[in-house]
């Protein structure tokens, strides 16, 4: 439990940041899932740049690791090429 004002503030900020990061990570996962569930190559190619941008933002801010971002983007590209 927080004992002083600065620790209490840090806890409040951490909770806010956690919820913010969770929202964007979940939104990105849903977008990736939507691409992988589609069977239309044109739709997947149209959605890919937007999803790549979302993934890059998560990696830039540190929500996911840059290597994980690269692996996700590579997996999406491979899936689209196989369609």
PDB file as gemmi writes it, atoms N, CA and C in Angstrom:
CRYST1    1.000    1.000    1.000  90.00  90.00  90.00 P 1                      
ATOM      1  N   UNK A   1       0.848  -1.185   0.000  1.00  0.00           N  
ATOM      2  CA  UNK A   1       0.000   0.000   0.000  1.00  0.00           C  
ATOM      3  C   UNK A   1       0.887   1.239   0.000  1.00  0.00           C  
ATOM      4  N   UNK A   2       0.442   2.256  -0.702  1.00  0.00           N  
ATOM      5  CA  UNK A   2       1.220   3.487  -0.816  1.00  0.00           C  
ATOM      6  C   UNK A   2       1.216   4.229   0.518  1.00  0.00           C  
ATOM      7  N   UNK A   3       2.393   4.712   0.910  1.00  0.00           N  
ATOM      8  CA  UNK A   3       2.531   5.387   2.199  1.00  0.00           C  
ATOM      9  C   UNK A   3       2.574   6.897   2.088  1.00  0.00           C  
ATOM     10  N   UNK A   4       2.881   7.430   0.921  1.00  0.00           N  
ATOM     11  CA  UNK A   4       2.968   8.883   0.813  1.00  0.00           C  
ATOM     12  C   UNK A   4       2.300   9.342  -0.472  1.00  0.00           C  
ATOM     13  N   UNK A   5       2.204  10.631  -0.606  1.00  0.00           N  
ATOM     14  CA  UNK A   5       1.453  11.208  -1.724  1.00  0.00           C  
ATOM     15  C   UNK A   5       2.069  10.844  -3.074  1.00  0.00           C  
ATOM     16  N   UNK A   6       3.378  10.857  -3.166  1.00  0.00           N  
ATOM     17  CA  UNK A   6       4.005  10.565  -4.462  1.00  0.00           C  
ATOM     18  C   UNK A   6       3.771   9.108  -4.872  1.00  0.00           C  
ATOM     19  N   UNK A   7       3.784   8.204  -3.893  1.00  0.00           N  
ATOM     20  CA  UNK A   7       3.529   6.795  -4.203  1.00  0.00           C  
ATOM     21  C   UNK A   7       2.082   6.592  -4.624  1.00  0.00           C  
ATOM     22  N   UNK A   8       1.168   7.303  -4.001  1.00  0.00           N  
ATOM     23  CA  UNK A   8      -0.248   7.210  -4.373  1.00  0.00           C  
ATOM     24  C   UNK A   8      -0.457   7.734  -5.790  1.00  0.00           C  
ATOM     25  N   UNK A   9       0.209   8.853  -6.105  1.00  0.00           N  
ATOM     26  CA  UNK A   9       0.093   9.413  -7.446  1.00  0.00           C  
ATOM     27  C   UNK A   9       0.676   8.450  -8.469  1.00  0.00           C  
ATOM     28  N   UNK A  10       1.803   7.839  -8.154  1.00  0.00           N  
ATOM     29  CA  UNK A  10       2.433   6.884  -9.056  1.00  0.00           C  
ATOM     30  C   UNK A  10       1.499   5.712  -9.318  1.00  0.00           C  
ATOM     31  N   UNK A  11       0.787   5.246  -8.288  1.00  0.00           N  
ATOM     32  CA  UNK A  11      -0.170   4.151  -8.459  1.00  0.00           C  
ATOM     33  C   UNK A  11      -1.325   4.559  -9.366  1.00  0.00           C  
ATOM     34  N   UNK A  12      -1.811   5.783  -9.187  1.00  0.00           N  
ATOM     35  CA  UNK A  12      -2.897   6.268 -10.048  1.00  0.00           C  
ATOM     36  C   UNK A  12      -2.443   6.336 -11.504  1.00  0.00           C  
ATOM     37  N   UNK A  13      -1.250   6.879 -11.714  1.00  0.00           N  
ATOM     38  CA  UNK A  13      -0.731   6.997 -13.075  1.00  0.00           C  
ATOM     39  C   UNK A  13      -0.485   5.630 -13.702  1.00  0.00           C  
ATOM     40  N   UNK A  14       0.049   4.716 -12.929  1.00  0.00           N  
ATOM     41  CA  UNK A  14       0.320   3.376 -13.440  1.00  0.00           C  
ATOM     42  C   UNK A  14      -0.959   2.697 -13.882  1.00  0.00           C  
ATOM     43  N   UNK A  15      -2.007   2.846 -13.110  1.00  0.00           N  
ATOM     44  CA  UNK A  15      -3.296   2.243 -13.462  1.00  0.00           C  
ATOM     45  C   UNK A  15      -3.847   2.866 -14.742  1.00  0.00           C  
ATOM     46  N   UNK A  16      -3.749   4.193 -14.868  1.00  0.00           N  
ATOM     47  CA  UNK A  16      -4.210   4.871 -16.081  1.00  0.00           C  
ATOM     48  C   UNK A  16      -3.433   4.396 -17.296  1.00  0.00           C  
ATOM     49  N   UNK A  17      -2.108   4.317 -17.155  1.00  0.00           N  
ATOM     50  CA  UNK A  17      -1.264   3.877 -18.259  1.00  0.00           C  
ATOM     51  C   UNK A  17      -1.541   2.427 -18.620  1.00  0.00           C  
ATOM     52  N   UNK A  18      -1.776   1.586 -17.614  1.00  0.00           N  
ATOM     53  CA  UNK A  18      -2.049   0.183 -17.861  1.00  0.00           C  
ATOM     54  C   UNK A  18      -3.321   0.016 -18.683  1.00  0.00           C  
ATOM     55  N   UNK A  19      -4.363   0.748 -18.315  1.00  0.00           N  
ATOM     56  CA  UNK A  19      -5.620   0.662 -19.047  1.00  0.00           C  
ATOM     57  C   UNK A  19      -5.472   1.203 -20.472  1.00  0.00           C  
ATOM     58  N   UNK A  20      -4.735   2.270 -20.623  1.00  0.00           N  
ATOM     59  CA  UNK A  20      -4.488   2.863 -21.936  1.00  0.00           C  
ATOM     60  C   UNK A  20      -3.750   1.870 -22.835  1.00  0.00           C  
ATOM     61  N   UNK A  21      -2.679   1.269 -22.302  1.00  0.00           N  
ATOM     62  CA  UNK A  21      -1.896   0.307 -23.077  1.00  0.00           C  
ATOM     63  C   UNK A  21      -2.724  -0.922 -23.420  1.00  0.00           C  
ATOM     64  N   UNK A  22      -3.528  -1.370 -22.457  1.00  0.00           N  
ATOM     65  CA  UNK A  22      -4.367  -2.552 -22.665  1.00  0.00           C  
ATOM     66  C   UNK A  22      -5.371  -2.312 -23.791  1.00  0.00           C  
ATOM     67  N   UNK A  23      -5.948  -1.120 -23.845  1.00  0.00           N  
ATOM     68  CA  UNK A  23      -6.928  -0.781 -24.881  1.00  0.00           C  
ATOM     69  C   UNK A  23      -6.300  -0.852 -26.269  1.00  0.00           C  
ATOM     70  N   UNK A  24      -5.147  -0.217 -26.443  1.00  0.00           N  
ATOM     71  CA  UNK A  24      -4.521  -0.182 -27.758  1.00  0.00           C  
ATOM     72  C   UNK A  24      -3.977  -1.545 -28.163  1.00  0.00           C  
ATOM     73  N   UNK A  25      -3.455  -2.312 -27.206  1.00  0.00           N  
ATOM     74  CA  UNK A  25      -2.964  -3.651 -27.524  1.00  0.00           C  
ATOM     75  C   UNK A  25      -4.115  -4.551 -27.945  1.00  0.00           C  
ATOM     76  N   UNK A  26      -5.239  -4.458 -27.264  1.00  0.00           N  
ATOM     77  CA  UNK A  26      -6.398  -5.277 -27.605  1.00  0.00           C  
ATOM     78  C   UNK A  26      -6.973  -4.871 -28.953  1.00  0.00           C  
ATOM     79  N   UNK A  27      -7.031  -3.576 -29.227  1.00  0.00           N  
ATOM     80  CA  UNK A  27      -7.519  -3.108 -30.522  1.00  0.00           C  
ATOM     81  C   UNK A  27      -6.652  -3.634 -31.656  1.00  0.00           C  
ATOM     82  N   UNK A  28      -5.356  -3.636 -31.452  1.00  0.00           N  
ATOM     83  CA  UNK A  28      -4.444  -4.137 -32.472  1.00  0.00           C  
ATOM     84  C   UNK A  28      -4.614  -5.635 -32.664  1.00  0.00           C  
ATOM     85  N   UNK A  29      -4.750  -6.380 -31.570  1.00  0.00           N  
ATOM     86  CA  UNK A  29      -4.967  -7.822 -31.687  1.00  0.00           C  
ATOM     87  C   UNK A  29      -6.246  -8.126 -32.452  1.00  0.00           C  
ATOM     88  N   UNK A  30      -7.300  -7.350 -32.197  1.00  0.00           N  
ATOM     89  CA  UNK A  30      -8.556  -7.566 -32.912  1.00  0.00           C  
ATOM     90  C   UNK A  30      -8.399  -7.267 -34.405  1.00  0.00           C  
ATOM     91  N   UNK A  31      -7.631  -6.241 -34.738  1.00  0.00           N  
ATOM     92  CA  UNK A  31      -7.410  -5.898 -36.142  1.00  0.00           C  
ATOM     93  C   UNK A  31      -6.614  -6.999 -36.838  1.00  0.00           C  
ATOM     94  N   UNK A  32      -5.614  -7.544 -36.147  1.00  0.00           N  
ATOM     95  CA  UNK A  32      -4.828  -8.643 -36.711  1.00  0.00           C  
ATOM     96  C   UNK A  32      -5.725  -9.861 -36.908  1.00  0.00           C  
ATOM     97  N   UNK A  33      -6.554 -10.143 -35.941  1.00  0.00           N  
ATOM     98  CA  UNK A  33      -7.474 -11.279 -36.028  1.00  0.00           C  
ATOM     99  C   UNK A  33      -8.435 -11.108 -37.203  1.00  0.00           C  
ATOM    100  N   UNK A  34      -8.876  -9.887 -37.427  1.00  0.00           N  
ATOM    101  CA  UNK A  34      -9.794  -9.631 -38.536  1.00  0.00           C  
ATOM    102  C   UNK A  34      -9.122  -9.919 -39.876  1.00  0.00           C  
ATOM    103  N   UNK A  35      -7.855  -9.534 -40.010  1.00  0.00           N  
ATOM    104  CA  UNK A  35      -7.135  -9.811 -41.256  1.00  0.00           C  
ATOM    105  C   UNK A  35      -6.960 -11.313 -41.442  1.00  0.00           C  
ATOM    106  N   UNK A  36      -6.591 -12.003 -40.374  1.00  0.00           N  
ATOM    107  CA  UNK A  36      -6.333 -13.441 -40.495  1.00  0.00           C  
ATOM    108  C   UNK A  36      -7.613 -14.246 -40.706  1.00  0.00           C  
ATOM    109  N   UNK A  37      -8.761 -13.681 -40.383  1.00  0.00           N  
ATOM    110  CA  UNK A  37     -10.025 -14.381 -40.593  1.00  0.00           C  
ATOM    111  C   UNK A  37     -10.621 -14.116 -41.961  1.00  0.00           C  
ATOM    112  N   UNK A  38     -10.103 -13.162 -42.689  1.00  0.00           N  
ATOM    113  CA  UNK A  38     -10.647 -12.854 -43.999  1.00  0.00           C  
ATOM    114  C   UNK A  38     -10.072 -13.806 -45.047  1.00  0.00           C  
ATOM    115  N   UNK A  39     -10.872 -14.079 -46.067  1.00  0.00           N  
ATOM    116  CA  UNK A  39     -10.418 -14.934 -47.157  1.00  0.00           C  
ATOM    117  C   UNK A  39     -10.288 -14.148 -48.458  1.00  0.00           C  
ATOM    118  N   UNK A  40     -10.584 -12.862 -48.392  1.00  0.00           N  
ATOM    119  CA  UNK A  40     -10.504 -12.005 -49.571  1.00  0.00           C  
ATOM    120  C   UNK A  40      -9.157 -11.281 -49.555  1.00  0.00           C  
ATOM    121  N   UNK A  41      -8.346 -11.525 -50.570  1.00  0.00           N  
ATOM    122  CA  UNK A  41      -6.993 -10.958 -50.608  1.00  0.00           C  
ATOM    123  C   UNK A  41      -7.023  -9.437 -50.703  1.00  0.00           C  
ATOM    124  N   UNK A  42      -7.959  -8.883 -51.484  1.00  0.00           N  
ATOM    125  CA  UNK A  42      -8.017  -7.431 -51.658  1.00  0.00           C  
ATOM    126  C   UNK A  42      -8.361  -6.728 -50.351  1.00  0.00           C  
ATOM    127  N   UNK A  43      -9.298  -7.289 -49.597  1.00  0.00           N  
ATOM    128  CA  UNK A  43      -9.657  -6.695 -48.299  1.00  0.00           C  
ATOM    129  C   UNK A  43      -8.474  -6.745 -47.343  1.00  0.00           C  
ATOM    130  N   UNK A  44      -7.788  -7.869 -47.328  1.00  0.00           N  
ATOM    131  CA  UNK A  44      -6.643  -8.016 -46.431  1.00  0.00           C  
ATOM    132  C   UNK A  44      -5.532  -7.028 -46.806  1.00  0.00           C  
ATOM    133  N   UNK A  45      -5.278  -6.865 -48.115  1.00  0.00           N  
ATOM    134  CA  UNK A  45      -4.247  -5.921 -48.543  1.00  0.00           C  
ATOM    135  C   UNK A  45      -4.633  -4.488 -48.221  1.00  0.00           C  
ATOM    136  N   UNK A  46      -5.923  -4.183 -48.289  1.00  0.00           N  
ATOM    137  CA  UNK A  46      -6.365  -2.824 -47.975  1.00  0.00           C  
ATOM    138  C   UNK A  46      -6.241  -2.529 -46.485  1.00  0.00           C  
ATOM    139  N   UNK A  47      -6.461  -3.530 -45.643  1.00  0.00           N  
ATOM    140  CA  UNK A  47      -6.412  -3.330 -44.187  1.00  0.00           C  
ATOM    141  C   UNK A  47      -4.992  -3.411 -43.643  1.00  0.00           C  
ATOM    142  N   UNK A  48      -4.079  -4.041 -44.362  1.00  0.00           N  
ATOM    143  CA  UNK A  48      -2.732  -4.285 -43.846  1.00  0.00           C  
ATOM    144  C   UNK A  48      -1.975  -3.017 -43.452  1.00  0.00           C  
ATOM    145  N   UNK A  49      -1.932  -1.952 -44.277  1.00  0.00           N  
ATOM    146  CA  UNK A  49      -1.154  -0.770 -43.859  1.00  0.00           C  
ATOM    147  C   UNK A  49      -1.638  -0.161 -42.543  1.00  0.00           C  
ATOM    148  N   UNK A  50      -2.947  -0.171 -42.336  1.00  0.00           N  
ATOM    149  CA  UNK A  50      -3.495   0.374 -41.096  1.00  0.00           C  
ATOM    150  C   UNK A  50      -3.045  -0.465 -39.891  1.00  0.00           C  
ATOM    151  N   UNK A  51      -3.058  -1.776 -40.062  1.00  0.00           N  
ATOM    152  CA  UNK A  51      -2.643  -2.664 -38.973  1.00  0.00           C  
ATOM    153  C   UNK A  51      -1.140  -2.550 -38.738  1.00  0.00           C  
ATOM    154  N   UNK A  52      -0.364  -2.439 -39.818  1.00  0.00           N  
ATOM    155  CA  UNK A  52       1.082  -2.250 -39.660  1.00  0.00           C  
ATOM    156  C   UNK A  52       1.371  -0.987 -38.859  1.00  0.00           C  
ATOM    157  N   UNK A  53       0.615   0.061 -39.141  1.00  0.00           N  
ATOM    158  CA  UNK A  53       0.802   1.316 -38.421  1.00  0.00           C  
ATOM    159  C   UNK A  53       0.495   1.144 -36.939  1.00  0.00           C  
ATOM    160  N   UNK A  54      -0.580   0.418 -36.640  1.00  0.00           N  
ATOM    161  CA  UNK A  54      -0.939   0.169 -35.242  1.00  0.00           C  
ATOM    162  C   UNK A  54       0.171  -0.609 -34.531  1.00  0.00           C  
ATOM    163  N   UNK A  55       0.701  -1.625 -35.199  1.00  0.00           N  
ATOM    164  CA  UNK A  55       1.756  -2.445 -34.608  1.00  0.00           C  
ATOM    165  C   UNK A  55       3.011  -1.609 -34.376  1.00  0.00           C  
ATOM    166  N   UNK A  56       3.366  -0.778 -35.352  1.00  0.00           N  
ATOM    167  CA  UNK A  56       4.550   0.073 -35.207  1.00  0.00           C  
ATOM    168  C   UNK A  56       4.418   1.037 -34.034  1.00  0.00           C  
ATOM    169  N   UNK A  57       3.218   1.570 -33.841  1.00  0.00           N  
ATOM    170  CA  UNK A  57       2.999   2.483 -32.720  1.00  0.00           C  
ATOM    171  C   UNK A  57       3.171   1.764 -31.391  1.00  0.00           C  
ATOM    172  N   UNK A  58       2.655   0.539 -31.296  1.00  0.00           N  
ATOM    173  CA  UNK A  58       2.815  -0.217 -30.055  1.00  0.00           C  
ATOM    174  C   UNK A  58       4.290  -0.480 -29.765  1.00  0.00           C  
ATOM    175  N   UNK A  59       5.041  -0.794 -30.793  1.00  0.00           N  
ATOM    176  CA  UNK A  59       6.467  -1.067 -30.598  1.00  0.00           C  
ATOM    177  C   UNK A  59       7.223   0.209 -30.238  1.00  0.00           C  
ATOM    178  N   UNK A  60       6.850   1.320 -30.867  1.00  0.00           N  
ATOM    179  CA  UNK A  60       7.537   2.585 -30.617  1.00  0.00           C  
ATOM    180  C   UNK A  60       7.366   3.039 -29.166  1.00  0.00           C  
ATOM    181  N   UNK A  61       6.171   2.863 -28.641  1.00  0.00           N  
ATOM    182  CA  UNK A  61       5.883   3.311 -27.282  1.00  0.00           C  
ATOM    183  C   UNK A  61       6.370   2.308 -26.244  1.00  0.00           C  
ATOM    184  N   UNK A  62       6.639   1.067 -26.674  1.00  0.00           N  
ATOM    185  CA  UNK A  62       7.167   0.072 -25.751  1.00  0.00           C  
ATOM    186  C   UNK A  62       6.110  -0.868 -25.207  1.00  0.00           C  
ATOM    187  N   UNK A  63       4.924  -0.879 -25.776  1.00  0.00           N  
ATOM    188  CA  UNK A  63       3.876  -1.778 -25.305  1.00  0.00           C  
ATOM    189  C   UNK A  63       4.210  -3.206 -25.733  1.00  0.00           C  
ATOM    190  N   UNK A  64       4.763  -3.358 -26.941  1.00  0.00           N  
ATOM    191  CA  UNK A  64       5.281  -4.645 -27.375  1.00  0.00           C  
ATOM    192  C   UNK A  64       6.723  -4.448 -27.823  1.00  0.00           C  
ATOM    193  N   UNK A  65       7.471  -5.533 -27.850  1.00  0.00           N  
ATOM    194  CA  UNK A  65       8.877  -5.466 -28.247  1.00  0.00           C  
ATOM    195  C   UNK A  65       8.982  -5.299 -29.757  1.00  0.00           C  
ATOM    196  N   UNK A  66      10.051  -4.661 -30.199  1.00  0.00           N  
ATOM    197  CA  UNK A  66      10.201  -4.402 -31.628  1.00  0.00           C  
ATOM    198  C   UNK A  66      10.320  -5.692 -32.433  1.00  0.00           C  
ATOM    199  N   UNK A  67      10.917  -6.733 -31.861  1.00  0.00           N  
ATOM    200  CA  UNK A  67      11.014  -8.008 -32.569  1.00  0.00           C  
ATOM    201  C   UNK A  67       9.650  -8.669 -32.696  1.00  0.00           C  
ATOM    202  N   UNK A  68       8.823  -8.539 -31.676  1.00  0.00           N  
ATOM    203  CA  UNK A  68       7.469  -9.077 -31.751  1.00  0.00           C  
ATOM    204  C   UNK A  68       6.687  -8.344 -32.834  1.00  0.00           C  
ATOM    205  N   UNK A  69       6.881  -7.046 -32.925  1.00  0.00           N  
ATOM    206  CA  UNK A  69       6.211  -6.262 -33.966  1.00  0.00           C  
ATOM    207  C   UNK A  69       6.633  -6.747 -35.347  1.00  0.00           C  
ATOM    208  N   UNK A  70       7.916  -6.982 -35.516  1.00  0.00           N  
ATOM    209  CA  UNK A  70       8.416  -7.458 -36.805  1.00  0.00           C  
ATOM    210  C   UNK A  70       7.839  -8.830 -37.129  1.00  0.00           C  
ATOM    211  N   UNK A  71       7.756  -9.706 -36.126  1.00  0.00           N  
ATOM    212  CA  UNK A  71       7.199 -11.042 -36.348  1.00  0.00           C  
ATOM    213  C   UNK A  71       5.718 -10.977 -36.707  1.00  0.00           C  
ATOM    214  N   UNK A  72       4.975 -10.098 -36.059  1.00  0.00           N  
ATOM    215  CA  UNK A  72       3.551  -9.953 -36.366  1.00  0.00           C  
ATOM    216  C   UNK A  72       3.363  -9.465 -37.800  1.00  0.00           C  
ATOM    217  N   UNK A  73       4.127  -8.444 -38.180  1.00  0.00           N  
ATOM    218  CA  UNK A  73       4.002  -7.893 -39.523  1.00  0.00           C  
ATOM    219  C   UNK A  73       4.399  -8.927 -40.572  1.00  0.00           C  
ATOM    220  N   UNK A  74       5.424  -9.694 -40.285  1.00  0.00           N  
ATOM    221  CA  UNK A  74       5.866 -10.732 -41.204  1.00  0.00           C  
ATOM    222  C   UNK A  74       4.786 -11.806 -41.356  1.00  0.00           C  
ATOM    223  N   UNK A  75       4.175 -12.182 -40.250  1.00  0.00           N  
ATOM    224  CA  UNK A  75       3.121 -13.195 -40.303  1.00  0.00           C  
ATOM    225  C   UNK A  75       1.921 -12.733 -41.104  1.00  0.00           C  
ATOM    226  N   UNK A  76       1.566 -11.471 -40.947  1.00  0.00           N  
ATOM    227  CA  UNK A  76       0.446 -10.918 -41.719  1.00  0.00           C  
ATOM    228  C   UNK A  76       0.792 -10.914 -43.207  1.00  0.00           C  
ATOM    229  N   UNK A  77       2.004 -10.491 -43.538  1.00  0.00           N  
ATOM    230  CA  UNK A  77       2.423 -10.450 -44.936  1.00  0.00           C  
ATOM    231  C   UNK A  77       2.417 -11.848 -45.546  1.00  0.00           C  
ATOM    232  N   UNK A  78       2.908 -12.834 -44.802  1.00  0.00           N  
ATOM    233  CA  UNK A  78       2.909 -14.212 -45.301  1.00  0.00           C  
ATOM    234  C   UNK A  78       1.490 -14.710 -45.528  1.00  0.00           C  
ATOM    235  N   UNK A  79       0.593 -14.388 -44.597  1.00  0.00           N  
ATOM    236  CA  UNK A  79      -0.792 -14.826 -44.746  1.00  0.00           C  
ATOM    237  C   UNK A  79      -1.423 -14.201 -45.988  1.00  0.00           C  
ATOM    238  N   UNK A  80      -1.194 -12.912 -46.188  1.00  0.00           N  
ATOM    239  CA  UNK A  80      -1.776 -12.225 -47.345  1.00  0.00           C  
ATOM    240  C   UNK A  80      -1.218 -12.807 -48.645  1.00  0.00           C  
ATOM    241  N   UNK A  81       0.068 -13.111 -48.674  1.00  0.00           N  
ATOM    242  CA  UNK A  81       0.678 -13.662 -49.890  1.00  0.00           C  
ATOM    243  C   UNK A  81       0.144 -15.057 -50.210  1.00  0.00           C  
ATOM    244  N   UNK A  82      -0.259 -15.809 -49.201  1.00  0.00           N  
ATOM    245  CA  UNK A  82      -0.775 -17.156 -49.435  1.00  0.00           C  
ATOM    246  C   UNK A  82      -2.229 -17.142 -49.912  1.00  0.00           C  
ATOM    247  N   UNK A  83      -2.921 -16.022 -49.724  1.00  0.00           N  
ATOM    248  CA  UNK A  83      -4.321 -15.972 -50.161  1.00  0.00           C  
ATOM    249  C   UNK A  83      -4.438 -16.031 -51.679  1.00  0.00           C  
TER     250      UNK A  83                                                      
END                                                                             
